[in-house]
């Protein structure tokens, strides 16, 4: 009897796997069809942070103040809003950007759009605050990100970078171009160096009697290879290239952080906020939250970010794909 139930359960599981597989194929097909027919939409999103702070304060005061006192508070807020709505060309605005960096610095495409938008409206008295979080990555990606920030400097728009968690290696390459750098006390700063690493399978292939051929034109078209036998000349050339990149990195920092002892900090080490302040890698110790809250007292704060929205059908099929993959994985874990 027990064996019959087990057989029945296994039959049901196998049937469910087949059905799930068919559904997976159908959903994938319709997802590809949707991508072919619908265009990905993008837009610039702008949030008025002062309004967010005000709404938060209203929520707290509504619960803590007597009714009459709360009404007086609301009246004072309305008067302040009317005064704020008066056009003042000299009034300062802070544009708030966010950069969460991965190894490829893929967020640089969004950063480019955001900076372009700001440059169309920013006045000399305005400011850009970039909340930066990155442990670094590829040189060309973070070099481009730093170049995007230099566009603000070229237009004389003050740039402040806030580091709450980490700005290391390529992250600090971006940060160093700012007019001012603020960092949380335990933020990780530095790692000013360059690293290249990968395995070499030459001896393994040799042991398996597998030949590897590589043909190049140019003495140093390929210095180090994954599968071929690396030479000392190739290693020396790669080391020279790494040193050249490191020197460019140090020059960039020295050009923008005049008081820094570049030889002391460009060792590949990293430091916490207070140590980074002592080494002049940052200017003040402060979280981005405190900085913005203080600015909100007399400055308009606008968070700006570029959003790419997939078409509804693509989002729907993507969710269905995730659901089916999860169920499929669960079915595969059933006992056989």
N, C-alpha and C positions, 0 to 999 in steps of 0.2 A: 504493500500500500504506500509506504514512504517513498519507495523507488518510483512509483507512478507519479506522485506529486513532484518529485525532483525532475523527472522527465518532462512533465507538463510545464514546470517553471522554466526549464532550459529552452523548451520549444517556444514559450512566450517571449523569452528574452531574445532569442534569435530572430523571431518575427519582428519584435520591436526594433532591433538593430537594422533589419532590412528596410523597414518603413522609415526609420530615421535617416538612413542613407539616401533613400529616394527623395525625402523632403529636403535634405541638405543640398542635393544636386539641383532640385527645382528652385530652391531659394537662391542659390548661387547664380543660377541662370538668370532669374529675374533681377538680381542685384546688378549683374553685368549689363542687362538690358536697360535698367534704370540709369546707370552711369552713362550709357551711350546716348540716352535721350534727354536727360536733365543736366543742367549746368550747376556747378558748384557756386554758391552765392557767397560773397564776402561783403563786409561792412565795417565801418568804424564805429565803435561803441564809446560813448562818453558818459561818465557818471560824475555828478556834482557831489563831491565828498562832504562839503559843508552841510548839504541837506541831510546826508546820512548821519553826521554828528548831531545835528539838530533834532532829528527824529529820535535818536537814541536818548538824548537829554530829556525830550518831552515824555518818553515812556517812563523814565525814572522819576521825573518831577510829578507826573500824574499820579504815581503811587505814593510818593513821599511828602508832597506839599499839601497844606490845607487847600480847599477848593478856591478860596478867594486869592490866595497867594499864587496858585497855579494859573488863574485867570489873568492876574497881573503879569505873570511871566509870559503868557501867550501874547498879550498886548505888546509887551516890549519886543518880542520876536517879530511881530508884524511891523512895528515901526522900524526895526533894523532891516527888515526885508525891503521896505519902501526906500530906505536910504541906499541900500545896496543896488537897487534897480536903477538908480540915477546913473546915467552914462558918465564915466570918468576915464578919459584917455590915459591918465597917469596911474590908474589903479593897477596893482600887480596881480598877476595870475600865475599859479604854479600848476604845471602840467605833470601828472604823475604817470610814469610808465613802469612796466614790470618785465623783467627778463629772467626767465628760468632756463638756464643753459644746459644742454646735453653735450655729449662728446662731439657732435657735428656742428654745434651752434646753430641748429635748425631754426631757432626762433629769430634769427637775424632777418629773415624775410618779412616777418611781422614788424620788427623794429624799424625797418626801412620805411614801411608804409606809415607807421605812427609818427616818425620824425618828419617825413615829408608833409604830413597833415599839419603838424605843429608849426613848421617853418612858414606855412602859408598865412598864419594868423598871429604868430608870436610877436610881441613888442619888446624893445630892448630891456625894459624893466621887469619882464617876466622871467620865469625860472622853470627849468625842467628837473624833476627829481626822478631818477631811475632806481627802482628797488631791484637790486641785482643779486642773483643767486646762481653761482656756477663754480664747479670744481675744475673747469677747463676742458680742453679737447684739442681738435685739429687747429693747426696754426692759421691756415687760410680762412677758416670759418670765423675764428675770434679776431683775426686781423681785420676782416670785413666789418664785424660788429663794432670794433674800435673806430674804424673809419666812419661808420654811420654816426657815431657820437661826435666825431670831430666836425661833422657838418654843423652841429649846434654851436660849437666853439667858433667856427669860421664866421657864423652870423652874429657873433657876440651875444648869444643867449646863454646866461649862466647855467651851468650844469652841476648838479649835486648828485652824487651816487651814494645810496644807502645800502650797507651790507649787514643784513641781520644774521645770516648763517655762514655763508662761505663765498669768497671771491679769490680763487686760487688759480695760478697758472694763467690760462687764457682769460679766466674771470678777472684777474687783476690787470691783465693787458687792457681790458675794457675800462676798469675802474680808474686806472692811472691818468686817463685823459680828462677827468673831471676837474672843475674848478675847486670843488670841495668833496672830500670823502668822509662820510660818517659811518661808524661801525658799532654794532652791539658789543658789549664787553667780552663775550666768548665767541665772537665770530672768528672764523679761520681765514687768515690773510696771508698772501705770499705765494710760495711755491714757484718762484721766478726761475724757471729752468726749462729744459727741453729733454724729452725722452723718446727713444725709438726702441721698440722691442717686439720680437716675434720669434717663433720657433724655426729651426732648420731641420728638414727631414732627409738631408743628403745621405747620412750614414745608414738610416733605416732603408732607404731605397736601394742603396748599394748592397745591403745585407740580403735584400729580396731579389737581387739581380734585375732591378728596374733601372733603365737608363733615363736620364732627363737631359733634354736639349733645350738650349736657349740661344737665339741668334739676335745680335744687336748691331746697330751702326752707331758708332760714337763710343769712345773709350769708357766713359762713365755713364752710359745710358742706364745701366743697371749696376748698382754697387753691391747690394746685398740681396740675396735671393732665398726664398723658402725651400726650394728643392735642389738647387745646384750647390756646388762646393764654393764656399765663400773664400775669397783671397784676402791677404793682409792689405793689399793695395785698395781693395774695395772697402774694407773696414775703415781704413784711414781716411778715405774720401768721404764716407758717410759721417765720420766724426767731425771732419772739417765743415761739412754742411750743417751739422747740428750746432757747432760753435758759431757759425755765421748767423744762424737764426737766433741763437741766444744773444749775440751781440746786438742784433736789431731790436730785440725785446728790451735789453738794458738801455739802449739809446732812447727808445720811446719813453721809458719811465723817467730817465734822467732829464729829458726835454720838458716833461710836464710836472715833475716833482723835483724842483731845483734844490731843495734842502736835504735830499736823501743821499745817504752814503751807498751808492749803487753797488760797490764791490762787497759791502757787508751784507746786503739783503739779497743779492742775485746768486745765491748758493743752492737754490732749490728747496730750501727749508720753508716751513710755514710757521706763523705765529698767531696767538690769540689776540683779541682786540687791544688790551692794554699794552702788550708787548709791541704790537704793530704801531700803536700811537707813539711809543718811546722811539721807535725806529723811523718815525715820520712817514710811514706807509699810509696812515690815515690822519685826519685832522682833528676829529672829535669822537668821543664815545657817546653814542646815542642810538636808540632804536628808530626805525623809520616811523613807527606809530607816534612816538613822542614828538618827533620833528614835525610831522604833519598836523598833529593836534595843536601844537603851538602856532604854526603858520595859519591855521584855520581861524584864529581870533581876528585877523585883519587882512586875510588874503583869500581870494577865491581859489579853491582846489578842484581840478578836474582830472579824473583818471581817464586815460585814453588807451584803448587797446583795439587791435585789429582782429576781427573775428571771421573765421571761414566756416560757413554753415553748409553742411551737406543737404541735398534735397531730401524731402520727407521720405520718399520711397527708399532712398539709399540708407537713411537712418533706420527705417523700419526693417529692411532686409538685413542690415548689419546687426540689429538686436536679435532678429530671428536666428541668424547664423551663430551668434554667441550662445543663445539658448540651446540650439541643437547640438553644438559642439560639447557643451556641458553635459547634456543628457547622453550623448553618444559615449563620452568618456565614462560616465557612470555605468552604462550598460556593459562596457568592455571589462569593468571590474567585477562583474558577476562571476560566481564560481562555475567552473565547467566540470 
